[in-house]
């Protein structure tokens, strides 16, 4: 039963930062998915000191590999 409940629970919220053309932090956002438009980067945590500054390299998370869609046999 627990496995069934875990299957339908919502995805956890993740932390993203919007970077400008010079790689400085503009906006911080917490969401279930990466926003589609803009240069958003997933980070491990937020810090208000990052606003208007370049991100520390250790804060940036590597993107997760995308899953391949299921191929249906015909």
Secondary structure, DSSP 8 states (H G I E B T S, - for coil): -HHHHHHTS----EEEEEE-TTSBEEEEEEESS--SSS-EEEES---GGGBTSB--GGGB--------------
